[in-house]
Amino acid sequence: MIEPGNSTTSTSDTGHSARSGHIGVTGNGSRIRSGVATPLTVGVEEEFLLVDSRTLRVVPAAPLVLATAAGLPHQVHPEGTRYQVEIATPVADSASTLREELAALRRTLAAAAREHGCRLLAAPSPVVALEGPPHLTDDEPRQREQHRRFGALTDTLVSCGRHVHIGTLDVDTAVAVSNRVRRWLPTLIALAANSPFWNGRDTGHSSWRAVAWSGWPSAGLPPHFTSTAHFRRSVQTLLDSGAALDTKMVYWDLRPSGHWPTLEFRAPDMSPDLDTAVLQAELARALVATALREIAEHRPDPPVRDDVLRLARWRAAHDGLEGFGLDPYTGAELPAADLAEALLDLVAPELAAAGDLDHAAKALASLLRDGSGAHRQRTAFARRQDLTDVLRLLADETEAF
């Protein structure tokens, strides 16, 4: 086990209201507003592939499915291609509420998909190769420019992740918190690893999405920022260098949101299991709360070498939860399960304060017992060496509301 050092209201999308007033921090990471402690809020965006109900191959049916689900205009959205759809929960104060929202939105979107002969697939990447180039969305001028500038990198847009927003945080606080929690991004990647197959073959990685997405020059680990001004300069450098068309293309694994007063965790793969989704949100919120407490107590921020963290990220994507990872402080090789348990131990006080510890502990124990999504996919494939079995597993697990 590692020793982690001392270490205006809107319900659309995962938007967190930017309320006015002074914000302080309590000992358990809650914010104080007008003398009343309020918990950190959480919102989740989940991206899905659409597949034909019979063949289980991806189909460009997003416009049809979204039109059918138009009764939820602020919570169901298009994604980068016509193979994909996205749900976005309202702001939630509790993990139980978040789970209910995710289940309801998945149920609604799955019903809309069935009307058009489709199923939802909580898969980070196409398991079976696409036939021809991706069908892009209707944002054609921007996407034409994206394709002109980045070429074959745009093929990786057929990729689904889970984004967790923790708020409400002003940008100064979000930057300071990002510095303290970025070291745990590899462990979050390992916990969610769910993309061993890509375009018809086993990639040899548990989260190929994490590897493939790193090809974008604006993706990967965020820098360690010396100040908010440094953060803003880094974003501007991406724009000035041509590495990003706009701030929407700041694809870092962790970033202060460009639209909401939140810190956005973007690293994890999309995975079908609802308890794993809630676990990711619980851990993200507890990490932010832990960082806020450390900042309030003026505790030092133990340095983490960027080269070690970069290698830890790759190792997490390669091995997933079943193999080994790297201690983010020392670079020592450790079982990924030990790193996951170290993360749970670190944030246990904040999980307990939020009422999430029991669920988080059970969800992690279940993952360690039953295996990650990547492990379950490979087990399904091993029975008959047939990728259809992998697709069927993903579709069935996605619809287990």
The 8 nearest C-alpha neighbors of each residue, nearest first, counted from 0:
[[1, 337, 341, 2, 338, 340, 333, 334],
 [2, 0, 3, 341, 326, 338, 337, 333],
 [1, 3, 4, 0, 341, 328, 5, 326],
 [4, 2, 1, 6, 5, 328, 345, 341],
 [3, 5, 6, 2, 301, 328, 300, 1],
 [6, 4, 3, 301, 299, 298, 300, 293],
 [5, 4, 3, 300, 301, 299, 293, 298],
 [8, 16, 17, 18, 9, 19, 15, 14],
 [9, 7, 16, 15, 10, 17, 18, 14],
 [10, 8, 11, 16, 14, 7, 15, 12],
 [11, 9, 89, 14, 12, 90, 8, 13],
 [12, 10, 73, 9, 14, 13, 74, 89],
 [11, 13, 87, 14, 74, 73, 89, 88],
 [14, 12, 42, 89, 87, 88, 90, 11],
 [15, 13, 12, 259, 11, 9, 10, 16],
 [16, 14, 259, 260, 167, 17, 90, 13],
 [15, 17, 8, 7, 18, 9, 14, 167],
 [18, 16, 7, 260, 15, 19, 8, 167],
 [19, 17, 16, 7, 20, 8, 167, 15],
 [20, 18, 17, 21, 7, 22, 32, 16],
 [19, 21, 22, 18, 32, 33, 17, 31],
 [20, 22, 32, 23, 19, 33, 31, 18],
 [23, 21, 32, 31, 30, 20, 24, 33],
 [22, 24, 31, 30, 21, 25, 32, 29],
 [25, 23, 30, 29, 28, 31, 295, 26],
 [26, 24, 28, 29, 27, 30, 31, 23],
 [25, 27, 28, 292, 24, 29, 295, 296],
 [28, 26, 25, 29, 349, 292, 288, 352],
 [27, 29, 288, 292, 291, 25, 26, 24],
 [30, 28, 38, 25, 37, 27, 24, 36],
 [29, 31, 24, 37, 23, 36, 22, 25],
 [32, 30, 36, 23, 35, 22, 34, 24],
 [31, 33, 34, 35, 22, 21, 36, 30],
 [34, 32, 35, 31, 20, 21, 22, 36],
 [33, 35, 32, 31, 36, 23, 30, 37],
 [36, 34, 32, 31, 33, 37, 30, 29],
 [35, 37, 31, 30, 29, 32, 34, 38],
 [38, 36, 30, 29, 31, 35, 39, 32],
 [39, 37, 29, 40, 30, 92, 36, 353],
 [38, 40, 166, 29, 167, 165, 37, 41],
 [39, 41, 92, 166, 91, 165, 38, 90],
 [40, 42, 165, 91, 164, 90, 92, 166],
 [43, 41, 13, 90, 164, 88, 163, 91],
 [42, 44, 163, 88, 162, 87, 164, 13],
 [45, 43, 87, 162, 86, 161, 163, 88],
 [44, 46, 161, 86, 85, 160, 43, 87],
 [45, 47, 85, 159, 160, 84, 161, 86],
 [48, 46, 121, 84, 83, 120, 159, 85],
 [47, 49, 83, 120, 82, 119, 50, 121],
 [48, 50, 119, 82, 57, 118, 83, 58],
 [51, 49, 57, 55, 56, 117, 58, 118],
 [50, 52, 117, 55, 53, 54, 56, 116],
 [53, 51, 117, 118, 116, 55, 54, 50],
 [52, 54, 51, 55, 116, 117, 56, 50],
 [53, 55, 56, 51, 52, 50, 387, 57],
 [56, 54, 51, 50, 52, 53, 390, 57],
 [57, 55, 50, 54, 51, 58, 127, 49],
 [58, 56, 50, 49, 82, 51, 55, 48],
 [57, 59, 50, 82, 60, 49, 51, 56],
 [60, 58, 82, 81, 61, 134, 57, 49],
 [61, 59, 63, 58, 62, 81, 82, 64],
 [60, 62, 81, 64, 63, 82, 59, 65],
 [63, 61, 65, 64, 60, 66, 81, 77],
 [64, 62, 66, 61, 65, 60, 67, 115],
 [65, 63, 61, 67, 112, 66, 111, 62],
 [64, 66, 68, 62, 67, 63, 61, 69],
 [65, 67, 69, 63, 68, 64, 62, 61],
 [66, 68, 64, 65, 69, 111, 63, 70],
 [69, 67, 65, 70, 66, 111, 71, 64],
 [70, 68, 66, 71, 72, 67, 65, 75],
 [69, 71, 68, 72, 67, 66, 73, 75],
 [70, 72, 69, 74, 73, 75, 68, 104],
 [73, 71, 69, 74, 70, 75, 76, 68],
 [72, 74, 11, 12, 71, 75, 76, 10],
 [73, 75, 87, 86, 71, 12, 72, 88],
 [76, 74, 86, 85, 72, 73, 71, 87],
 [75, 77, 85, 84, 86, 78, 74, 65],
 [78, 76, 84, 85, 83, 61, 79, 75],
 [77, 79, 84, 83, 80, 85, 76, 81],
 [78, 80, 156, 136, 135, 77, 83, 157],
 [81, 79, 135, 136, 82, 134, 78, 83],
 [80, 82, 59, 61, 136, 83, 134, 135],
 [81, 83, 59, 80, 49, 58, 48, 61],
 [84, 82, 48, 81, 78, 47, 80, 49],
 [85, 83, 77, 47, 78, 46, 76, 61],
 [86, 84, 46, 76, 45, 75, 77, 47],
 [85, 87, 75, 45, 74, 44, 76, 88],
 [88, 86, 44, 74, 12, 13, 43, 75],
 [89, 87, 43, 42, 13, 100, 74, 90],
 [88, 90, 10, 13, 42, 91, 12, 11],
 [89, 91, 42, 41, 13, 88, 15, 40],
 [92, 90, 41, 93, 40, 97, 42, 96],
 [91, 93, 40, 41, 38, 39, 90, 94],
 [94, 92, 96, 95, 91, 97, 40, 353],
 [93, 95, 97, 96, 98, 277, 281, 355],
 [94, 96, 98, 97, 93, 99, 277, 100],
 [97, 95, 99, 93, 98, 94, 91, 100],
 [98, 96, 94, 100, 95, 99, 91, 101],
 [97, 99, 95, 101, 96, 100, 102, 94],
 [98, 100, 96, 102, 97, 101, 103, 95],
 [101, 99, 97, 103, 98, 102, 104, 88],
 [102, 100, 98, 104, 103, 99, 105, 97],
 [101, 103, 105, 99, 400, 100, 104, 106],
 [104, 102, 106, 100, 105, 101, 99, 107],
 [105, 103, 107, 101, 106, 102, 100, 108],
 [104, 106, 108, 102, 107, 103, 109, 101],
 [105, 107, 103, 109, 104, 108, 102, 110],
 [108, 106, 104, 110, 105, 109, 103, 111],
 [107, 109, 111, 105, 110, 106, 104, 112],
 [110, 108, 112, 106, 111, 107, 119, 105],
 [109, 111, 113, 107, 108, 112, 106, 114],
 [112, 110, 108, 114, 109, 113, 64, 67],
 [113, 111, 117, 109, 110, 64, 114, 115],
 [112, 114, 116, 117, 110, 115, 111, 118],
 [115, 113, 111, 112, 116, 110, 117, 64],
 [116, 114, 113, 112, 117, 64, 111, 63],
 [115, 117, 113, 52, 114, 51, 112, 118],
 [118, 116, 51, 52, 112, 113, 50, 115],
 [117, 119, 50, 52, 112, 49, 113, 109],
 [120, 118, 49, 109, 48, 47, 394, 50],
 [119, 121, 48, 394, 122, 47, 49, 393],
 [122, 120, 271, 47, 270, 397, 269, 393],
 [121, 123, 120, 124, 269, 270, 159, 48],
 [124, 122, 159, 158, 269, 268, 194, 160],
 [123, 125, 158, 122, 126, 197, 159, 157],
 [126, 124, 127, 197, 198, 128, 157, 123],
 [125, 127, 197, 196, 198, 199, 124, 128],
 [128, 126, 199, 198, 125, 129, 197, 56],
 [198, 129, 127, 199, 125, 130, 126, 197],
 [130, 128, 131, 127, 198, 132, 125, 133],
 [129, 131, 128, 132, 133, 127, 57, 56],
 [130, 132, 129, 133, 134, 128, 154, 198],
 [131, 133, 134, 130, 154, 129, 135, 153],
 [134, 132, 135, 154, 131, 80, 157, 129],
 [133, 135, 81, 80, 132, 59, 136, 82],
 [134, 136, 80, 81, 133, 79, 137, 142],
 [135, 137, 80, 81, 138, 79, 134, 139],
 [136, 138, 139, 135, 142, 81, 140, 80],
 [139, 137, 136, 141, 140, 142, 135, 143],
 [138, 140, 142, 137, 141, 143, 136, 135],
 [141, 139, 143, 142, 138, 144, 145, 137],
 [142, 140, 144, 143, 139, 138, 145, 244],
 [141, 143, 145, 139, 144, 140, 146, 138],
 [144, 142, 146, 140, 145, 141, 139, 147],
 [143, 145, 147, 141, 142, 146, 148, 140],
 [146, 144, 142, 148, 143, 147, 149, 141],
 [145, 147, 150, 143, 149, 144, 148, 153],
 [148, 146, 144, 145, 150, 149, 143, 142],
 [147, 149, 145, 146, 150, 144, 241, 143],
 [148, 150, 146, 152, 145, 147, 151, 153],
 [151, 149, 146, 152, 147, 148, 153, 145],
 [150, 152, 153, 154, 149, 146, 155, 147],
 [153, 151, 154, 150, 149, 155, 215, 214],
 [152, 154, 151, 155, 156, 146, 150, 149],
 [155, 153, 152, 156, 151, 157, 133, 132],
 [156, 154, 157, 153, 152, 158, 212, 211],
 [157, 155, 158, 153, 154, 79, 80, 152],
 [158, 156, 155, 124, 80, 154, 159, 79],
 [157, 159, 124, 123, 156, 155, 160, 208],
 [160, 158, 123, 46, 269, 47, 124, 122],
 [159, 161, 269, 268, 46, 123, 267, 162],
 [160, 162, 45, 269, 44, 267, 268, 265],
 [163, 161, 265, 44, 264, 43, 160, 263],
 [162, 164, 43, 264, 263, 42, 280, 44],
 [165, 163, 263, 42, 41, 262, 261, 43],
 [164, 166, 41, 261, 262, 40, 284, 263],
 [167, 165, 261, 168, 40, 39, 260, 41],
 [166, 168, 260, 261, 15, 39, 40, 165],
 [169, 167, 166, 260, 261, 173, 172, 170],
 [168, 170, 172, 171, 260, 173, 167, 261],
 [169, 171, 173, 172, 174, 168, 255, 260],
 [172, 170, 174, 173, 169, 227, 175, 226],
 [171, 173, 175, 174, 170, 169, 168, 176],
 [172, 174, 170, 176, 175, 171, 262, 255],
 [175, 173, 177, 171, 172, 176, 170, 227],
 [176, 174, 172, 178, 177, 173, 171, 179],
 [175, 177, 173, 179, 178, 174, 290, 172],
 [178, 176, 174, 180, 179, 175, 181, 173],
 [177, 179, 176, 223, 175, 181, 180, 174],
 [178, 180, 176, 177, 181, 290, 300, 175],
 [179, 181, 177, 182, 183, 178, 176, 286],
 [182, 180, 183, 184, 177, 178, 179, 253],
 [181, 183, 180, 184, 327, 308, 179, 303],
 [184, 182, 181, 186, 185, 180, 187, 327],
 [183, 185, 187, 181, 186, 182, 188, 266],
 [186, 184, 312, 188, 187, 315, 183, 311],
 [187, 185, 189, 188, 183, 184, 339, 190],
 [186, 188, 184, 190, 185, 189, 267, 191],
 [187, 189, 267, 185, 186, 191, 190, 192],
 [190, 188, 319, 315, 320, 186, 192, 187],
 [189, 191, 187, 188, 320, 192, 186, 371],
 [190, 192, 188, 268, 267, 189, 193, 187],
 [193, 191, 206, 189, 205, 319, 373, 190],
 [192, 194, 373, 372, 206, 268, 191, 270],
 [193, 195, 206, 207, 196, 205, 123, 373],
 [194, 196, 205, 204, 373, 201, 202, 206],
 [197, 195, 201, 126, 200, 194, 202, 199],
 [198, 196, 126, 199, 200, 125, 124, 202],
 [128, 199, 197, 127, 126, 125, 200, 196],
 [198, 200, 127, 128, 197, 126, 196, 201],
 [201, 199, 196, 197, 198, 202, 126, 127],
 [200, 202, 196, 203, 195, 197, 199, 204],
 [203, 201, 204, 195, 196, 200, 197, 207],
 [202, 204, 201, 195, 205, 317, 207, 196],
 [205, 203, 317, 202, 195, 207, 206, 316],
 [204, 206, 195, 319, 317, 373, 192, 316],
 [207, 205, 194, 316, 192, 208, 204, 209],
 [206, 208, 210, 209, 194, 204, 195, 211],
 [207, 209, 211, 206, 210, 212, 194, 123],
 [210, 208, 207, 212, 206, 211, 316, 213],
 [209, 211, 207, 213, 208, 212, 316, 206],
 [212, 210, 208, 213, 214, 209, 207, 155],
 [211, 213, 214, 209, 210, 208, 215, 155],
 [214, 212, 219, 210, 215, 218, 211, 209],
 [215, 213, 212, 211, 216, 152, 218, 210],
 [214, 216, 218, 213, 217, 212, 152, 250],
 [217, 215, 242, 218, 214, 213, 243, 219],
 [216, 218, 250, 215, 249, 242, 243, 251],
 [219, 217, 250, 251, 215, 213, 216, 212],
 [220, 218, 251, 213, 252, 221, 250, 217],
 [219, 221, 252, 251, 222, 218, 253, 309],
 [222, 220, 251, 253, 219, 252, 223, 254],
 [223, 221, 224, 220, 178, 230, 305, 233],
 [222, 224, 178, 221, 225, 177, 181, 305],
 [223, 225, 226, 229, 230, 222, 178, 174],
 [224, 226, 229, 223, 227, 230, 228, 175],
 [227, 225, 229, 228, 224, 230, 174, 175],
 [226, 228, 230, 229, 171, 231, 174, 224],
 [227, 229, 231, 226, 230, 232, 225, 224],
 [228, 230, 232, 226, 227, 231, 224, 225],
 [231, 229, 227, 233, 228, 232, 224, 234],
 [230, 232, 228, 234, 233, 229, 235, 227],
 [233, 231, 235, 229, 234, 230, 236, 228],
 [234, 232, 236, 230, 231, 235, 229, 237],
 [233, 235, 231, 237, 236, 232, 230, 238],
 [236, 234, 232, 238, 237, 233, 239, 231],
 [235, 237, 239, 233, 238, 234, 240, 232],
 [238, 236, 242, 234, 235, 240, 243, 239],
 [237, 239, 235, 243, 236, 241, 240, 242],
 [240, 238, 236, 241, 237, 235, 242, 243],
 [241, 239, 237, 242, 238, 236, 243, 235],
 [240, 242, 243, 238, 239, 237, 244, 148],
 [241, 243, 237, 240, 216, 217, 238, 244],
 [244, 242, 238, 248, 241, 245, 237, 217],
 [243, 245, 238, 248, 241, 242, 246, 145],
 [244, 246, 247, 243, 248, 238, 249, 237],
 [245, 247, 248, 249, 257, 243, 244, 234],
 [248, 246, 245, 249, 257, 250, 244, 243],
 [249, 247, 246, 243, 250, 245, 244, 217],
 [248, 250, 246, 217, 247, 251, 243, 218],
 [249, 251, 218, 217, 248, 252, 219, 247],
 [252, 250, 218, 219, 253, 221, 220, 249],
 [253, 251, 266, 265, 220, 219, 264, 250],
 [254, 252, 264, 251, 263, 265, 221, 177],
 [255, 253, 263, 262, 256, 251, 252, 264],
 [256, 254, 262, 173, 263, 261, 170, 257],
 [257, 255, 258, 259, 261, 263, 262, 254],
 [256, 258, 259, 255, 246, 247, 260, 254],
 [259, 257, 256, 260, 14, 261, 255, 15],
 [258, 260, 14, 261, 256, 15, 257, 16],
 [261, 259, 168, 167, 169, 166, 15, 17],
 [262, 260, 166, 165, 168, 259, 167, 256],
 [261, 263, 255, 165, 173, 164, 256, 254],
 [262, 264, 164, 254, 163, 253, 256, 255],
 [265, 263, 253, 163, 162, 266, 252, 164],
 [266, 264, 162, 252, 253, 267, 263, 161],
 [265, 267, 252, 264, 188, 268, 184, 253],
 [268, 266, 188, 191, 161, 265, 160, 187],
 [269, 267, 160, 191, 123, 192, 193, 161],
 [268, 270, 160, 161, 123, 159, 121, 122],
 [269, 271, 121, 272, 193, 122, 268, 191],
 [272, 270, 397, 121, 396, 273, 393, 269],
 [271, 273, 275, 274, 270, 396, 276, 397],
 [274, 272, 276, 275, 277, 271, 98, 400],
 [273, 275, 277, 276, 272, 278, 362, 98],
 [274, 276, 278, 273, 272, 277, 279, 362],
 [277, 275, 273, 279, 274, 278, 272, 280],
 [276, 278, 280, 274, 279, 275, 281, 273],
 [279, 277, 275, 281, 280, 276, 359, 274],
 [278, 280, 282, 276, 277, 281, 283, 275],
 [281, 279, 277, 283, 278, 282, 163, 284],
 [282, 280, 278, 284, 283, 279, 277, 285],
 [281, 283, 285, 279, 280, 284, 286, 278],
 [284, 282, 280, 286, 285, 281, 279, 287],
 [285, 283, 287, 281, 286, 282, 165, 280],
 [284, 286, 288, 282, 349, 287, 283, 346],
 [287, 285, 289, 283, 284, 288, 282, 346],
 [286, 288, 290, 284, 285, 289, 291, 283],
 [287, 289, 28, 285, 291, 290, 286, 284],
 [290, 288, 286, 292, 287, 291, 285, 28],
 [289, 291, 293, 287, 292, 288, 176, 294],
 [292, 290, 288, 294, 28, 289, 293, 295],
 [291, 293, 28, 295, 289, 290, 294, 26],
 [294, 292, 290, 296, 298, 291, 295, 297],
 [293, 295, 297, 291, 296, 292, 298, 290],
 [296, 294, 292, 293, 297, 291, 24, 26],
 [295, 297, 293, 294, 298, 292, 26, 291],
 [298, 296, 294, 295, 293, 299, 292, 300],
 [297, 299, 293, 296, 294, 300, 5, 6],
 [300, 298, 301, 297, 5, 6, 293, 294],
 [299, 301, 302, 6, 179, 298, 5, 178],
 [302, 300, 299, 4, 6, 303, 5, 328],
 [303, 301, 300, 304, 328, 299, 179, 305],
 [302, 304, 328, 305, 327, 301, 308, 182],
 [305, 303, 307, 306, 308, 302, 328, 327],
 [304, 306, 308, 307, 309, 303, 222, 223],
 [307, 305, 309, 308, 304, 310, 311, 303],
 [308, 306, 310, 304, 305, 309, 330, 311],
 [307, 309, 311, 305, 310, 306, 327, 312],
 [308, 310, 306, 312, 311, 307, 305, 313],
 [309, 311, 313, 307, 312, 308, 314, 306],
 [312, 310, 308, 325, 314, 309, 313, 185],
 [311, 313, 185, 309, 315, 310, 314, 308],
 [312, 314, 316, 310, 315, 311, 317, 309],
 [315, 313, 317, 311, 316, 312, 324, 318],
 [314, 316, 189, 319, 312, 313, 317, 318],
 [317, 315, 206, 313, 314, 319, 205, 318],
 [316, 318, 204, 314, 205, 315, 319, 313],
 [319, 317, 322, 315, 205, 314, 316, 323],
 [318, 320, 189, 205, 315, 192, 316, 321],
 [319, 321, 189, 335, 190, 322, 336, 371],
 [320, 322, 319, 318, 335, 323, 370, 336],
 [323, 321, 318, 320, 335, 334, 319, 324],
 [324, 322, 334, 335, 333, 318, 332, 325],
 [323, 325, 335, 333, 315, 314, 332, 334],
 [326, 324, 332, 311, 330, 331, 333, 327],
 [325, 327, 330, 331, 328, 329, 332, 333],
 [328, 326, 330, 308, 325, 329, 182, 303],
 [327, 329, 326, 303, 330, 3, 304, 302],
 [330, 328, 331, 326, 327, 307, 325, 303],
 [329, 331, 326, 325, 307, 327, 328, 332],
 [332, 330, 326, 329, 325, 333, 327, 328],
 [331, 333, 325, 324, 326, 323, 330, 334],
 [334, 332, 324, 323, 325, 335, 331, 326],
 [335, 333, 323, 337, 336, 324, 322, 338],
 [334, 336, 323, 324, 338, 320, 337, 322],
 [335, 337, 339, 334, 338, 320, 340, 367],
 [338, 336, 340, 334, 335, 339, 0, 341],
 [337, 339, 341, 335, 336, 340, 342, 186],
 [340, 338, 336, 342, 337, 341, 186, 335],
 [339, 341, 343, 337, 342, 338, 344, 336],
 [342, 340, 338, 344, 339, 343, 337, 345],
 [341, 343, 345, 339, 340, 344, 338, 346],
 [342, 344, 340, 341, 346, 345, 347, 339],
 [345, 343, 341, 347, 342, 346, 340, 348],
 [344, 346, 342, 343, 347, 341, 3, 348],
 [345, 347, 349, 343, 348, 285, 344, 286],
 [346, 348, 350, 344, 349, 343, 345, 351],
 [349, 347, 351, 350, 346, 352, 345, 27],
 [348, 350, 352, 285, 351, 346, 347, 27],
 [351, 349, 356, 355, 347, 353, 348, 352],
 [350, 352, 356, 354, 348, 349, 353, 355],
 [351, 353, 349, 350, 354, 348, 27, 355],
 [354, 352, 350, 351, 355, 349, 38, 93],
 [353, 355, 351, 352, 356, 350, 357, 93],
 [356, 354, 350, 353, 358, 357, 351, 359],
 [357, 355, 350, 351, 359, 358, 360, 354],
 [356, 358, 360, 359, 355, 361, 354, 351],
 [357, 359, 361, 360, 356, 355, 362, 278],
 [360, 358, 362, 356, 361, 278, 357, 355],
 [359, 361, 363, 357, 358, 362, 356, 364],
 [362, 360, 364, 358, 363, 359, 365, 357],
 [361, 363, 365, 359, 364, 360, 358, 274],
 [364, 362, 366, 360, 365, 361, 359, 367],
 [363, 365, 361, 367, 362, 366, 368, 360],
 [366, 364, 368, 362, 363, 367, 369, 361],
 [367, 365, 363, 370, 369, 368, 364, 371],
 [366, 368, 364, 365, 370, 369, 363, 336],
 [367, 369, 365, 366, 370, 364, 363, 371],
 [370, 368, 366, 367, 365, 371, 375, 374],
 [371, 369, 366, 367, 374, 368, 375, 372],
 [370, 372, 374, 373, 366, 320, 375, 192],
 [371, 373, 193, 375, 374, 192, 376, 370],
 [374, 372, 193, 376, 371, 205, 375, 195],
 [373, 375, 371, 377, 372, 376, 370, 378],
 [374, 376, 378, 372, 377, 373, 379, 371],
 [377, 375, 379, 373, 378, 389, 374, 372],
 [376, 378, 380, 374, 379, 375, 381, 373],
 [377, 379, 375, 381, 376, 380, 374, 382],
 [380, 378, 376, 377, 381, 389, 382, 388],
 [379, 381, 384, 377, 378, 382, 385, 389],
 [382, 380, 378, 384, 379, 383, 377, 385],
 [381, 383, 380, 379, 384, 378, 385, 388],
 [384, 382, 385, 381, 380, 379, 388, 386],
 [383, 385, 380, 381, 382, 386, 379, 388],
 [386, 384, 383, 387, 380, 388, 389, 381],
 [387, 385, 389, 388, 380, 390, 384, 126],
 [386, 388, 390, 389, 385, 391, 55, 380],
 [387, 389, 391, 386, 390, 385, 379, 392],
 [390, 388, 386, 392, 387, 376, 391, 379],
 [391, 389, 387, 393, 392, 388, 394, 386],
 [390, 392, 388, 394, 393, 389, 395, 387],
 [393, 391, 389, 395, 390, 394, 396, 388],
 [394, 392, 390, 396, 391, 395, 397, 120],
 [393, 395, 120, 397, 391, 396, 392, 390],
 [396, 394, 392, 398, 397, 393, 391, 399],
 [397, 395, 399, 393, 398, 271, 394, 392],
 [398, 396, 271, 394, 395, 399, 121, 393],
 [397, 399, 395, 396, 400, 394, 109, 106],
 [400, 398, 396, 397, 395, 272, 271, 273],
 [399, 102, 398, 106, 397, 273, 105, 103]]
